[in-house]
Amino acid sequence: MSRRFFERNAEPLAERFRVVSVDLRGHGESPASAGGHTVAQYAQDVKHLLDTLGLEDAVLVGWSMGSFVIWDLVRQFGAGGIAGHVNVSQGPTDLNRDGWELGIFPLEELFSTLAAAQEDFHAVMDHFVPAMLKHEPTADDQAALVAETQRIGANAGTCILLDQSLQDYRAFVATYAVPTLLVWGADEKVAAAANGPWLQATQPSAELVVFEESGHCPMWEEPARFNQVVGDWIEALPAGS
């Protein structure tokens, strides 16, 4: 995916905060990269961005895999300089395993998805984009969002899909204290909605807000409410946190 999925949020939130929209390595308008398509490397890239821009007390907003990147950044570098984490629709692991049934798929389905993506990446994303939404997208939105997914290409796309699907942060999320806002769509068909209450019960300082008219993309389907909820939450953070 790319920062275009946040195009309904960046400008309104920029009226209240400094907003930096990020296309991860190889995604969106970022240059293609022959390697480095791992969650750990993406986390290093974001840390480099924060340091280069001199950002302090940053609130990191991670949608889906983006929250994996944030968790890995904290795991590698600690939580210093991070004032908050807005987790949009991401559970602690995507794979169903070890008695965990809140993931996206079992290992066998992951393998079949990877094979399908190698065979026809566009077709897989054309099917996946509407599955992320509660309401059927317009033809123009469908075409535009699927086109965004194609920027990374099949090879890099399947590399990061494999790497992210093997991540497991279940034991990690309770080990640090960063104020966290959990944003979940009630019609979630990708990351099980039950991940939200699980994270709320597991993570220190976590607050859960459910968006009734959204699936996996509340920032896209309910942008006005998303911008208000996220903006108000950020403004209520303790000064200097």
Legacy VTK file of the C-alpha trace (Angstrom):
# vtk DataFile Version 3.0
C-alpha trace
ASCII
DATASET POLYDATA
POINTS 241 float
0.000 0.000 0.000
1.070 3.654 0.103
0.437 6.984 1.757
-2.379 7.572 -0.737
-4.608 5.528 1.574
-4.203 8.451 4.022
-4.950 11.193 1.492
-8.233 11.982 3.279
-6.406 12.512 6.568
-3.034 14.189 6.049
-4.270 17.647 5.073
-7.021 17.935 7.729
-4.663 16.721 10.469
-1.988 19.125 9.217
-4.278 21.949 10.353
-3.545 20.818 13.915
-0.120 19.144 13.752
2.985 18.729 11.668
2.215 15.712 9.481
4.851 13.624 7.715
3.398 11.057 5.318
5.677 8.129 4.551
5.929 5.740 1.639
7.995 2.842 2.924
10.947 1.512 0.947
9.781 0.478 -2.521
6.184 1.547 -1.822
4.235 4.371 -3.433
6.541 7.126 -4.651
9.617 5.842 -2.821
12.310 4.475 -5.154
12.349 0.804 -6.005
14.716 -1.214 -3.848
16.192 -4.553 -4.860
16.558 -5.601 -1.228
15.718 -4.690 2.331
12.080 -5.701 2.176
11.772 -6.805 5.783
9.878 -5.306 8.686
13.173 -4.855 10.541
14.692 -2.841 7.681
11.581 -0.727 7.292
11.809 0.051 11.013
15.429 1.135 10.549
14.364 3.322 7.636
11.702 5.055 9.742
14.157 5.558 12.612
16.581 7.156 10.147
13.782 9.432 8.933
12.876 10.502 12.477
16.532 11.230 13.273
17.185 13.051 10.002
14.147 15.306 10.439
14.943 15.812 14.113
11.453 14.788 15.158
10.870 14.602 18.912
7.737 13.471 20.736
6.438 12.000 17.488
3.133 10.168 17.322
3.548 7.276 14.911
0.465 6.177 12.982
0.735 2.640 11.646
-1.930 1.083 9.488
-1.863 -2.709 9.166
1.789 -3.716 8.578
2.769 -0.161 9.535
2.178 -1.070 13.180
4.555 -4.010 12.800
7.140 -1.465 11.658
6.474 0.674 14.730
6.689 -2.293 17.090
9.961 -3.369 15.496
11.335 0.165 15.738
10.614 0.159 19.470
12.095 -3.334 19.810
15.307 -2.296 18.068
15.773 1.242 19.360
13.527 1.693 22.390
10.592 4.047 22.810
12.557 7.245 23.380
11.183 10.153 21.381
7.863 8.427 20.660
4.935 10.180 22.283
2.246 7.809 21.051
1.255 5.041 18.666
-1.956 4.990 16.661
-2.493 1.373 15.631
-4.962 1.115 12.765
-6.211 -2.441 12.250
-3.202 -4.576 13.139
-3.044 -7.521 15.502
0.202 -8.784 17.039
0.728 -11.489 14.389
-0.857 -12.303 11.026
-0.360 -16.059 11.158
-2.732 -18.469 12.864
-0.494 -20.708 14.987
0.152 -22.037 18.490
-3.481 -21.745 19.503
-3.709 -18.236 18.066
-6.761 -17.900 15.809
-6.925 -14.111 15.426
-4.485 -13.962 12.526
-5.289 -13.418 8.875
-4.508 -16.911 7.611
-2.872 -20.255 8.400
0.526 -21.091 6.913
-0.958 -23.038 4.013
-3.078 -20.087 2.925
-0.071 -17.780 3.179
1.822 -20.035 0.779
-1.071 -20.126 -1.681
-1.405 -16.327 -1.514
2.307 -15.903 -2.222
2.053 -18.241 -5.210
-0.987 -16.395 -6.547
0.754 -13.043 -6.113
3.735 -14.292 -8.100
1.433 -15.530 -10.832
-0.802 -12.421 -11.066
-0.064 -9.693 -8.515
-2.644 -7.332 -9.990
-5.443 -9.899 -9.719
-4.626 -10.617 -6.068
-4.680 -6.920 -5.172
-7.819 -6.335 -7.252
-9.530 -8.912 -5.035
-7.928 -7.698 -1.795
-8.698 -3.970 -2.003
-12.520 -4.280 -1.763
-12.081 -6.905 0.971
-10.479 -4.170 3.086
-13.601 -2.017 2.908
-17.082 -2.311 4.384
-18.656 -0.522 1.434
-18.003 -1.385 -2.213
-15.561 1.174 -3.635
-16.453 3.238 -6.658
-14.882 2.091 -9.900
-12.522 5.082 -9.829
-11.439 4.434 -6.224
-10.967 0.726 -6.929
-8.776 1.440 -9.930
-6.753 4.114 -8.117
-6.132 2.054 -4.972
-5.224 -1.089 -6.882
-2.833 0.979 -9.007
-1.123 2.153 -5.806
-0.527 -1.451 -4.753
1.209 -2.171 -8.055
3.974 0.347 -7.467
5.959 -2.065 -5.306
5.869 -4.845 -7.889
5.248 -8.557 -7.442
8.719 -9.575 -6.266
9.239 -6.967 -3.538
5.567 -7.222 -2.644
5.703 -10.955 -2.030
8.989 -10.627 -0.119
7.502 -8.237 2.417
4.212 -10.153 2.561
6.166 -13.252 3.588
8.360 -11.424 6.090
5.515 -9.530 7.753
3.386 -12.665 7.985
6.110 -14.448 9.962
6.386 -11.688 12.574
5.026 -12.303 16.059
4.786 -9.456 18.593
2.451 -11.148 21.068
5.067 -11.325 23.794
6.515 -7.905 22.991
3.519 -5.577 23.069
3.181 -5.710 26.856
6.853 -4.932 27.533
6.874 -1.168 26.967
4.644 1.774 27.866
3.768 4.066 24.976
0.278 5.595 24.921
-1.586 3.662 22.227
-4.809 4.353 20.364
-6.317 1.243 18.768
-8.512 2.090 15.775
-10.630 -0.758 14.441
-13.417 -1.136 11.918
-16.465 -3.080 13.097
-16.722 -4.783 9.685
-13.104 -5.949 9.730
-12.602 -8.828 7.290
-8.778 -8.831 7.247
-7.435 -8.537 10.811
-10.036 -10.037 13.176
-11.852 -7.388 15.199
-11.106 -9.396 18.366
-7.470 -8.284 18.051
-8.533 -4.858 19.313
-9.844 -5.997 22.708
-6.904 -8.417 23.036
-4.404 -5.600 22.536
-6.367 -3.294 24.835
-6.186 -5.906 27.595
-2.520 -6.688 26.925
-0.894 -3.331 26.236
-0.294 -0.725 28.907
-2.022 2.594 28.191
-4.081 1.290 25.251
-7.455 2.768 24.279
-9.776 1.149 21.722
-12.130 3.023 19.391
-14.358 1.080 16.980
-15.604 2.582 13.715
-18.975 1.096 12.841
-18.996 2.009 9.140
-15.509 0.728 8.354
-13.610 -2.423 7.548
-9.800 -2.555 7.473
-9.494 1.113 6.421
-11.345 3.406 8.851
-9.113 6.320 7.833
-10.465 5.954 4.283
-14.102 5.040 4.982
-14.765 7.381 7.929
-12.144 10.099 7.442
-13.918 12.924 9.290
-14.405 10.839 12.427
-10.930 9.318 12.126
-9.332 12.763 11.911
-11.353 14.027 14.887
-10.703 10.979 17.083
-6.990 10.779 16.296
-6.490 14.534 16.558
-8.281 14.809 19.886
-6.390 11.815 21.265
-3.057 13.315 20.273
-3.923 16.678 21.819
-4.883 14.933 25.078
-1.495 13.222 25.435
0.476 14.371 28.464
2.821 17.236 27.648
6.305 15.966 26.925
5.170 12.330 26.815
LINES 1 242
241 0 1 2 3 4 5 6 7 8 9 10 11 12 13 14 15 16 17 18 19 20 21 22 23 24 25 26 27 28 29 30 31 32 33 34 35 36 37 38 39 40 41 42 43 44 45 46 47 48 49 50 51 52 53 54 55 56 57 58 59 60 61 62 63 64 65 66 67 68 69 70 71 72 73 74 75 76 77 78 79 80 81 82 83 84 85 86 87 88 89 90 91 92 93 94 95 96 97 98 99 100 101 102 103 104 105 106 107 108 109 110 111 112 113 114 115 116 117 118 119 120 121 122 123 124 125 126 127 128 129 130 131 132 133 134 135 136 137 138 139 140 141 142 143 144 145 146 147 148 149 150 151 152 153 154 155 156 157 158 159 160 161 162 163 164 165 166 167 168 169 170 171 172 173 174 175 176 177 178 179 180 181 182 183 184 185 186 187 188 189 190 191 192 193 194 195 196 197 198 199 200 201 202 203 204 205 206 207 208 209 210 211 212 213 214 215 216 217 218 219 220 221 222 223 224 225 226 227 228 229 230 231 232 233 234 235 236 237 238 239 240
